[in-house]
Every structure is written in C-alpha cells, then in structure tokens.
Amino acid sequence: MKRMSVLLTFAMALGGLAYAEDPVVEQIFKTLDTDKSGQLSKTEFESRPDVYKGTEFEDYGCFEMADANRDNLLSLEEMEAYDEPIPCE
C-alpha cells in the first residue's frame, strides 16, 4: 500500500505519469469536481457517493490514503491510481 503511494508521489515529482485514462474514472472525476478546478477536495469526493455507487470506488475507504502527494486534493492521476481498496488506518 505504502509502496504504491511512494511510487505515485515519485512519478508525480518527475513531471507526471504515463497512464491509460479510464473513461469511467474520468466521468466520475468530472462529475465530482463541482468547482471545475481539476482537483477534488475531500468535501467534493465525499459529497456524492451516489456517483460512484456500483463502481470500484464504492467500497474504497480513505481519501487521505488516495492522496499520494498529501496536498489534500485528488488529481485525476491519483484517482486513476486508486485501483485497489485503500482502508483508513
């Protein structure tokens, strides 16, 4: 778990990630990004669980664990990397 976070943080520090965009994740992200900032606050992420009900994100735990660079925001890249259940510690 921590290894994924470290690798994601390292890749982001090098100027981004090469990742295959998932259109479902991108649509969920755009729907949750109500202020259209290109990043999700914890409030935005938690405000509409109905948006990700029935998807891989429904049973995932913790915004803080998905926030790999610890800036209190989720980027699309961080959300795409959020590919396994991450429980709160």
Contacts in CASP RR format, 6 or more apart in sequence:
PFRMAT RR
TARGET T0000
AUTHOR 0000-0000-0000
METHOD contacts of the structure
MODEL  1
MKRMSVLLTFAMALGGLAYAEDPVVEQIFKTLDTDKSGQLSKTEFESRPD
VYKGTEFEDYGCFEMADANRDNLLSLEEMEAYDEPIPCE
1 65 0 8 1.000
1 86 0 8 1.000
4 68 0 8 1.000
4 81 0 8 1.000
4 84 0 8 1.000
5 65 0 8 1.000
5 68 0 8 1.000
8 17 0 8 1.000
8 68 0 8 1.000
8 69 0 8 1.000
8 77 0 8 1.000
8 78 0 8 1.000
8 81 0 8 1.000
9 68 0 8 1.000
9 69 0 8 1.000
11 17 0 8 1.000
12 68 0 8 1.000
12 69 0 8 1.000
12 75 0 8 1.000
12 77 0 8 1.000
16 77 0 8 1.000
17 77 0 8 1.000
17 81 0 8 1.000
19 77 0 8 1.000
19 80 0 8 1.000
19 81 0 8 1.000
21 76 0 8 1.000
21 80 0 8 1.000
22 80 0 8 1.000
24 55 0 8 1.000
25 76 0 8 1.000
25 79 0 8 1.000
25 80 0 8 1.000
26 76 0 8 1.000
28 51 0 8 1.000
28 52 0 8 1.000
28 55 0 8 1.000
28 57 0 8 1.000
28 79 0 8 1.000
29 40 0 8 1.000
29 76 0 8 1.000
29 79 0 8 1.000
31 48 0 8 1.000
31 51 0 8 1.000
32 40 0 8 1.000
32 44 0 8 1.000
32 45 0 8 1.000
32 47 0 8 1.000
32 48 0 8 1.000
32 51 0 8 1.000
33 39 0 8 1.000
33 40 0 8 1.000
33 44 0 8 1.000
34 44 0 8 1.000
34 47 0 8 1.000
35 41 0 8 1.000
35 44 0 8 1.000
38 75 0 8 1.000
38 76 0 8 1.000
39 73 0 8 1.000
39 74 0 8 1.000
39 75 0 8 1.000
40 73 0 8 1.000
40 74 0 8 1.000
40 75 0 8 1.000
40 79 0 8 1.000
41 72 0 8 1.000
41 73 0 8 1.000
42 63 0 8 1.000
42 64 0 8 1.000
42 72 0 8 1.000
45 63 0 8 1.000
45 74 0 8 1.000
46 63 0 8 1.000
49 58 0 8 1.000
52 58 0 8 1.000
56 83 0 8 1.000
57 82 0 8 1.000
59 85 0 8 1.000
60 66 0 8 1.000
60 82 0 8 1.000
60 85 0 8 1.000
60 86 0 8 1.000
61 85 0 8 1.000
61 86 0 8 1.000
61 87 0 8 1.000
61 88 0 8 1.000
62 86 0 8 1.000
62 87 0 8 1.000
62 88 0 8 1.000
62 89 0 8 1.000
63 74 0 8 1.000
64 88 0 8 1.000
65 86 0 8 1.000
65 87 0 8 1.000
65 88 0 8 1.000
65 89 0 8 1.000
66 74 0 8 1.000
66 78 0 8 1.000
66 79 0 8 1.000
66 81 0 8 1.000
66 82 0 8 1.000
66 86 0 8 1.000
67 73 0 8 1.000
67 74 0 8 1.000
67 78 0 8 1.000
68 78 0 8 1.000
68 81 0 8 1.000
69 78 0 8 1.000
74 82 0 8 1.000
END
